[in-house]
């Protein structure tokens, strides 16, 4: 008895392998660049980064301004702490009150004389 063969290679038609043309890179790129979804995405990012009210440059500028304001806030908070300390000292310590009155307001005791001198460096700078 003959063996049953489902596939006989001699009887099958021979298909010639047609060499496929290699796709050019430029063709792939041009297809990608003309895709409507890609163009819409690129357009969206261009508008958001450069043309919008809150564009990239204004965000960077605002962050820089915020950092500057935080630095000045820290400076003024330190100055405020020092002024509060001076105020409490003035309210409680009579020696500090006397020192301030003598230096700033040129006050004196009844048996003292005050001599004022001019600073020579200020006179030279003014000339």
C-alpha positions as CSV (number, residue, x, y, z in Angstrom):
1,X,0.0,0.0,0.0
2,X,1.1,3.4,-0.8
3,X,1.8,5.9,1.9
4,X,-0.5,8.7,2.0
5,X,1.3,12.0,1.7
6,X,-0.6,15.2,2.3
7,X,2.1,17.4,0.9
8,X,4.2,16.7,-2.1
9,X,6.9,19.3,-2.7
10,X,7.4,18.4,-6.3
11,X,3.8,19.2,-7.3
12,X,3.7,22.6,-5.5
13,X,4.4,25.7,-7.7
14,X,7.6,27.3,-7.0
15,X,7.3,30.9,-5.9
16,X,10.1,33.1,-6.8
17,X,11.2,35.3,-4.0
18,X,10.8,38.9,-5.2
19,X,13.4,41.1,-3.6
20,X,11.6,43.7,-1.6
21,X,12.8,47.3,-2.1
22,X,14.5,48.6,0.9
23,X,12.5,51.5,2.3
24,X,14.3,54.6,2.3
25,X,14.8,56.4,5.7
26,X,13.5,59.6,4.1
27,X,10.3,57.9,3.2
28,X,9.8,56.7,6.8
29,X,10.5,60.1,8.2
30,X,8.2,61.9,5.8
31,X,5.4,59.5,6.6
32,X,6.0,60.1,10.3
33,X,6.2,63.9,9.9
34,X,2.9,64.1,7.9
35,X,1.0,62.1,10.5
36,X,-1.9,64.3,11.6
37,X,-1.6,63.1,15.3
38,X,2.1,63.9,15.4
39,X,1.5,67.3,13.8
40,X,-1.3,68.1,16.3
41,X,0.9,67.0,19.3
42,X,3.9,69.1,18.1
43,X,1.6,72.1,17.5
44,X,0.1,71.7,21.0
45,X,3.6,71.7,22.6
46,X,4.8,74.7,20.6
47,X,1.7,76.6,21.7
48,X,2.1,75.6,25.3
49,X,5.9,76.2,25.5
50,X,6.2,79.4,23.6
51,X,3.0,81.1,22.7
52,X,0.8,80.7,25.8
53,X,0.3,83.2,28.6
54,X,2.0,80.8,30.9
55,X,4.9,79.8,28.6
56,X,8.2,78.3,29.6
57,X,10.1,81.6,29.8
58,X,7.5,83.3,32.1
59,X,7.4,80.3,34.4
60,X,11.2,80.4,34.8
61,X,11.1,84.2,35.4
62,X,8.3,83.7,38.0
63,X,10.3,81.0,39.8
64,X,13.4,83.3,39.9
65,X,11.2,86.2,41.3
66,X,9.7,83.8,43.9
67,X,13.2,82.8,45.1
68,X,14.2,86.4,45.4
69,X,11.1,87.2,47.4
70,X,11.7,84.3,49.7
71,X,15.3,85.5,50.3
72,X,14.0,89.0,51.1
73,X,11.3,87.5,53.4
74,X,14.0,85.6,55.3
75,X,16.1,88.8,55.6
76,X,13.2,90.9,56.9
77,X,12.2,88.2,59.4
78,X,15.7,88.2,60.8
79,X,15.6,92.0,61.0
80,X,12.2,91.9,62.7
81,X,13.6,89.5,65.3
82,X,16.5,91.9,66.1
83,X,14.1,94.9,66.3
84,X,11.8,93.0,68.7
85,X,14.8,92.2,70.9
86,X,15.9,95.8,70.9
87,X,12.4,96.9,71.8
88,X,12.2,94.5,74.7
89,X,15.6,95.7,75.9
90,X,14.5,99.3,75.7
91,X,11.3,98.6,77.6
92,X,13.1,96.7,80.4
93,X,16.8,97.8,80.8
94,X,17.4,101.4,81.9
95,X,21.1,101.2,80.9
96,X,20.2,100.6,77.3
97,X,17.7,103.5,77.4
98,X,20.5,105.8,78.7
99,X,22.9,104.5,76.1
100,X,20.4,105.2,73.3
101,X,19.6,108.7,74.7
102,X,23.3,109.6,74.9
103,X,24.2,108.3,71.4
104,X,21.2,109.2,69.3
105,X,19.7,112.2,71.0
106,X,23.0,113.7,72.5
107,X,21.5,113.9,76.0
108,X,23.8,114.4,78.9
109,X,23.9,114.4,82.6
110,X,23.8,117.7,84.5
111,X,27.6,117.6,85.3
112,X,28.8,116.5,81.8
113,X,29.9,118.4,78.7
114,X,29.5,117.0,75.2
115,X,32.1,117.7,72.5
116,X,31.1,116.9,68.9
117,X,33.8,116.2,66.3
118,X,33.5,115.8,62.6
119,X,34.7,112.7,60.8
120,X,37.6,113.7,58.5
121,X,36.9,110.8,56.1
122,X,33.4,112.1,55.4
123,X,34.8,115.6,54.6
124,X,37.4,114.2,52.2
125,X,34.7,112.1,50.4
126,X,32.4,115.1,50.0
127,X,35.2,117.1,48.2
